[in-house]
Amino acid sequence: MHKKELRSKYKALRAELSHEDIEERSLAIANQVVRMDIWDKLYYHTFLPISEHKEVDTEFLLQVLAGRDKEIVVSKSDFETRKMTHFLLTDNTRFQKNEYNIPEPVDGIEVPADKIDVVFVPLLAFDKKGHRVGYGKGFYDLFLSGCKKDVLKIGLSFFEAEEEITGVFENDVRLDFCVTPDTIYKF
């Protein structure tokens, strides 16, 4: 299926999820991540969900990372340049929602992209080859292309993989893994 069609399909599927569905599936995803062999790293980047878009709630994942004494990195997006600035999450980090309702750090200790070891990637859909469909702005492709070559790219999805995504671009960065409530896909 083409990226554009998948974007519509999965936005509609997400819209049907209740608050309880989101919480239950997000917890199941975090429990799957705990089982992965990724815990020898130090810097873990995660997205903060846009609750209005019914994204995976990363609060459970944040608790896992904090419990394992990992350095947690969150980002702020510049919609003119499509670049993201990354900040260390600390007890003093203050957040503010931007005009797209994305919770972002107001300021803090900046972390360069090439220092990040693992990135948890938001998405709408993904396929069995590790391609993903996001919102179509290219923020994560640009961000991931600036990370070190061996950075682990882990998608988080409420839904299972599509067979194949068509309309993939050359500079679309593929995932290494994708975690759903029931499955850990490795590409």
C-alpha positions in Angstrom: 0.0 0.0 0.0 1.2 3.5 -0.7 2.4 5.8 2.1 -0.4 8.3 1.6 -3.1 5.6 1.9 -1.4 4.1 4.9 -1.3 7.5 6.6 -5.1 7.8 6.3 -5.7 4.2 7.2 -3.7 4.3 10.4 -4.9 7.7 11.5 -8.4 6.3 11.3 -7.5 3.1 13.2 -5.9 5.2 15.9 -8.9 7.5 16.2 -10.9 4.4 17.2 -8.7 3.6 20.2 -10.0 4.5 23.6 -7.8 6.0 26.4 -7.8 2.5 28.0 -6.7 0.9 24.7 -3.8 3.4 24.4 -2.7 2.9 28.0 -2.9 -1.0 27.8 -1.0 -1.2 24.4 1.6 1.4 25.5 2.3 -0.7 28.6 2.6 -3.9 26.5 5.0 -2.1 24.1 7.2 -1.0 27.1 7.2 -4.6 28.4 8.3 -5.8 25.0 11.2 -3.3 24.9 12.4 -4.6 28.3 12.9 -8.0 26.7 15.2 -6.5 24.0 19.0 -6.8 24.0 19.6 -3.1 23.9 20.5 -2.2 27.5 24.3 -1.9 27.1 23.9 1.6 25.7 23.9 5.0 27.5 22.0 7.6 25.5 18.3 6.8 24.6 16.2 9.3 22.7 12.4 9.0 22.8 9.6 11.1 21.5 6.9 12.6 23.7 3.5 11.7 22.4 1.0 14.0 20.9 -2.0 12.8 22.9 -4.5 14.4 20.5 -3.1 12.1 17.8 -3.4 9.0 20.1 0.3 8.2 19.8 2.1 5.5 21.8 2.3 6.9 25.4 6.1 6.7 26.2 5.6 7.4 29.9 6.0 3.6 30.6 9.2 3.6 28.5 10.5 6.6 30.3 10.1 4.8 33.6 12.0 1.8 32.3 14.8 4.0 31.1 15.0 5.9 34.3 14.9 2.7 36.3 17.9 1.4 34.3 19.8 4.7 34.9 20.0 5.6 31.2 20.6 9.1 29.9 17.2 10.1 28.3 17.1 12.6 25.4 14.1 14.4 24.2 13.8 16.9 21.3 12.5 20.3 20.2 11.5 20.7 16.6 12.1 23.7 14.3 9.3 23.6 11.7 11.1 26.1 9.4 14.3 24.1 9.1 12.8 20.7 9.9 15.7 20.1 12.3 15.4 18.8 15.9 17.5 20.0 18.8 18.1 17.3 21.5 18.1 17.9 25.2 19.0 15.7 28.2 15.9 15.0 30.3 16.6 16.0 33.9 14.4 16.6 37.0 14.6 20.3 36.1 13.4 20.0 32.5 10.3 22.1 31.8 8.0 21.3 29.0 5.7 23.3 26.8 3.4 22.2 24.0 4.2 23.7 20.6 1.6 24.9 18.1 1.2 21.2 17.0 0.6 20.0 20.6 4.0 18.3 20.8 5.4 18.5 24.3 8.9 19.9 24.0 11.7 20.9 26.5 11.9 24.7 27.0 15.6 24.5 27.4 18.3 22.4 29.0 21.6 20.6 28.3 22.0 20.0 24.6 23.0 16.6 23.3 24.5 16.2 19.8 22.7 13.6 17.6 26.0 11.7 17.1 26.1 10.9 20.8 22.7 9.1 20.9 22.8 5.3 20.9 19.1 4.3 20.6 16.2 6.2 19.1 12.6 5.3 19.7 10.8 6.4 16.6 7.1 7.5 16.3 5.2 6.2 13.3 1.8 5.6 11.8 2.6 2.4 10.0 5.6 0.2 9.1 6.3 -2.8 6.8 8.2 -6.1 7.1 11.3 -4.5 5.5 11.7 -1.7 8.2 10.2 1.1 6.2 8.0 3.5 8.2 5.3 6.0 7.5 5.2 9.1 9.7 3.4 12.3 9.3 5.3 13.2 6.2 7.4 16.1 7.4 10.7 14.3 7.3 11.9 15.3 10.8 13.0 11.9 11.9 14.6 11.0 8.5 16.8 14.1 8.8 17.5 13.5 12.5 18.4 9.8 12.0 20.6 10.6 9.0 22.7 12.8 11.3 23.2 10.1 14.0 26.1 7.7 14.2 26.0 4.8 11.7 25.3 2.2 14.4 22.5 4.0 16.2 19.6 1.6 16.9 16.3 2.8 15.4 13.3 1.3 17.1 9.8 2.1 15.9 6.9 1.9 18.3 3.5 0.9 16.9 0.1 -0.1 18.2 -0.5 -2.1 15.1 1.3 -5.0 13.3 3.4 -4.7 10.1 2.1 -4.1 6.6 3.5 -6.4 4.0 5.1 -3.6 2.0 5.0 0.2 1.8 5.2 1.7 -1.7 6.2 5.3 -2.4 9.4 5.0 -0.2 12.0 7.6 -0.9 15.8 7.0 -1.2 16.5 9.1 1.9 13.8 7.5 4.1 15.7 5.9 7.0 14.8 2.3 7.7 14.2 1.0 11.2 16.3 -1.7 12.9 13.4 -2.9 15.0 9.7 -2.2 15.5 7.9 -3.0 18.7 4.2 -3.7 18.9 2.1 -4.9 21.9 2.6 -8.5 20.7 5.7 -8.6 18.5 9.3 -7.4 18.2 10.2 -7.1 14.6 13.9 -7.2 13.6 14.9 -5.9 10.2 
